[in-house]
Amino acid sequence: MKSYRKELWFHTTHRREYINITAQVQKALSESGISEGLILVNAMHITASVFINDDESGLHEDFEKWLEGLAPEKPHSQYRHNGFEDNADAHLKRQIMGREVVVAITAGKLDLGPWEQIFYGEYDGKRRKRVLIKIIGD
Protein backbone atom coordinates (compact mmCIF):
# COMPACT_ATOMS: atom_id res chain seq x y z
CA MET A 1 0.00 0.00 0.00
CA LYS A 2 1.21 3.50 -0.87
CA SER A 3 0.33 6.84 0.63
CA TYR A 4 0.57 10.40 -0.66
CA ARG A 5 0.09 13.76 1.06
CA LYS A 6 -0.47 17.20 -0.42
CA GLU A 7 -1.67 20.57 0.90
CA LEU A 8 -3.77 23.10 -0.96
CA TRP A 9 -3.56 26.72 0.22
CA PHE A 10 -6.28 29.35 -0.07
CA HIS A 11 -6.47 33.06 0.67
CA THR A 12 -10.02 34.17 -0.05
CA THR A 13 -10.98 37.76 -0.75
CA HIS A 14 -14.35 37.50 1.03
CA ARG A 15 -15.39 36.38 4.49
CA ARG A 16 -17.41 33.50 3.00
CA GLU A 17 -16.70 31.69 -0.26
CA TYR A 18 -17.24 28.31 -1.90
CA ILE A 19 -14.42 27.06 -4.12
CA ASN A 20 -14.71 24.00 -6.35
CA ILE A 21 -11.49 22.04 -5.70
CA THR A 22 -12.39 18.86 -7.61
CA ALA A 23 -9.78 19.43 -10.34
CA GLN A 24 -7.05 20.12 -7.77
CA VAL A 25 -7.94 16.95 -5.87
CA GLN A 26 -7.93 14.90 -9.10
CA LYS A 27 -4.52 16.41 -9.96
CA ALA A 28 -3.15 15.32 -6.59
CA LEU A 29 -4.54 11.85 -7.22
CA SER A 30 -2.80 11.72 -10.60
CA GLU A 31 0.47 12.85 -8.98
CA SER A 32 0.18 10.09 -6.38
CA GLY A 33 0.20 7.24 -8.88
CA ILE A 34 -2.47 5.48 -6.83
CA SER A 35 -5.22 3.87 -8.90
CA GLU A 36 -7.32 2.05 -6.27
CA GLY A 37 -7.93 3.26 -2.73
CA LEU A 38 -9.33 6.15 -0.73
CA ILE A 39 -8.72 9.88 -0.67
CA LEU A 40 -9.33 12.09 2.35
CA VAL A 41 -9.77 15.81 1.79
CA ASN A 42 -10.11 17.91 4.93
CA ALA A 43 -10.03 21.51 6.01
CA MET A 44 -7.17 22.22 8.38
CA HIS A 45 -8.87 25.18 10.02
CA ILE A 46 -11.83 25.33 12.39
CA THR A 47 -13.73 27.96 10.41
CA ALA A 48 -13.61 26.21 7.01
CA SER A 49 -15.10 23.03 5.59
CA VAL A 50 -14.81 20.52 2.78
CA PHE A 51 -18.00 19.02 1.41
CA ILE A 52 -19.47 17.37 -1.69
CA ASN A 53 -22.40 18.81 -3.59
CA ASP A 54 -23.52 20.21 -6.94
CA ASP A 55 -21.62 23.12 -8.55
CA GLU A 56 -24.62 25.37 -9.10
CA SER A 57 -24.60 29.06 -8.14
CA GLY A 58 -28.23 29.10 -7.00
CA LEU A 59 -27.51 26.24 -4.62
CA HIS A 60 -24.49 28.11 -3.23
CA GLU A 61 -26.73 31.12 -2.59
CA ASP A 62 -29.16 28.76 -0.83
CA PHE A 63 -26.29 27.51 1.37
CA GLU A 64 -25.54 31.12 2.31
CA LYS A 65 -29.14 31.93 3.18
CA TRP A 66 -29.66 28.68 5.10
CA LEU A 67 -26.41 28.95 7.07
CA GLU A 68 -26.99 32.62 7.84
CA GLY A 69 -30.45 31.68 9.16
CA LEU A 70 -28.98 28.99 11.42
CA ALA A 71 -25.90 30.94 12.57
CA PRO A 72 -26.13 34.62 11.63
CA GLU A 73 -22.87 36.55 11.59
CA LYS A 74 -24.34 39.63 13.30
CA PRO A 75 -24.87 40.88 15.86
CA HIS A 76 -21.50 39.64 17.05
CA SER A 77 -22.64 40.14 20.65
CA GLN A 78 -25.09 37.22 20.43
CA TYR A 79 -22.22 34.73 20.82
CA ARG A 80 -20.25 34.06 23.99
CA HIS A 81 -17.20 33.11 21.88
CA ASN A 82 -17.02 36.60 20.39
CA GLY A 83 -14.84 38.73 22.59
CA PHE A 84 -11.43 39.11 21.05
CA GLU A 85 -12.70 37.54 17.80
CA ASP A 86 -15.91 37.96 15.82
CA ASN A 87 -16.10 34.54 14.17
CA ALA A 88 -18.37 32.38 16.34
CA ASP A 89 -20.79 32.07 13.43
CA ALA A 90 -17.97 30.68 11.25
CA HIS A 91 -17.26 27.93 13.79
CA LEU A 92 -20.95 26.96 13.78
CA LYS A 93 -21.23 27.05 9.98
CA ARG A 94 -18.21 24.75 9.69
CA GLN A 95 -19.79 22.35 12.16
CA ILE A 96 -22.91 22.18 9.98
CA MET A 97 -21.09 21.78 6.63
CA GLY A 98 -18.48 19.33 7.89
CA ARG A 99 -14.72 19.01 8.15
CA GLU A 100 -13.85 16.46 5.48
CA VAL A 101 -14.86 14.07 2.75
CA VAL A 102 -13.59 10.61 1.85
CA VAL A 103 -13.92 9.53 -1.77
CA ALA A 104 -13.27 6.13 -3.33
CA ILE A 105 -10.60 5.91 -6.02
CA THR A 106 -11.34 3.61 -8.95
CA ALA A 107 -9.05 3.23 -11.97
CA GLY A 108 -7.13 6.36 -10.98
CA LYS A 109 -10.23 8.59 -10.85
CA LEU A 110 -12.38 10.06 -8.11
CA ASP A 111 -15.42 7.82 -7.88
CA LEU A 112 -18.02 10.61 -7.67
CA GLY A 113 -21.67 10.63 -8.70
CA PRO A 114 -22.74 12.45 -11.88
CA TRP A 115 -23.18 15.90 -10.31
CA GLU A 116 -20.89 15.57 -7.30
CA GLN A 117 -18.04 18.03 -6.90
CA ILE A 118 -15.68 18.67 -3.97
CA PHE A 119 -15.79 22.13 -2.40
CA TYR A 120 -13.76 24.17 0.03
CA GLY A 121 -16.14 26.27 2.14
CA GLU A 122 -14.70 29.36 3.81
CA TYR A 123 -16.66 31.05 6.61
CA ASP A 124 -14.06 33.42 8.11
CA GLY A 125 -11.82 34.29 5.17
CA LYS A 126 -9.44 36.96 4.05
CA ARG A 127 -6.46 35.03 5.40
CA ARG A 128 -4.35 32.07 4.41
CA LYS A 129 -5.72 28.60 5.18
CA ARG A 130 -5.06 25.07 3.97
CA VAL A 131 -6.71 21.83 2.98
CA LEU A 132 -5.02 18.45 3.46
CA ILE A 133 -5.25 15.72 0.85
CA LYS A 134 -4.22 12.24 2.03
CA ILE A 135 -4.39 9.32 -0.37
CA ILE A 136 -3.89 5.64 0.46
CA GLY A 137 -4.07 2.64 -1.81
CA ASP A 138 -2.28 0.78 -4.57
Secondary structure, DSSP 8 states (H G I E B T S, - for coil): -EEEEEEEEEE-SSSSEEEE-HHHHHHHHHHHT--SEEEEEEESSTTEEEEEE---HHHHHHHHHHHHHHS-S--GGG-SS-SS---HHHHHHHHHH-SEEEEEEETTEE---TT-EEEEEESS-SSEEEEEEEEEE-
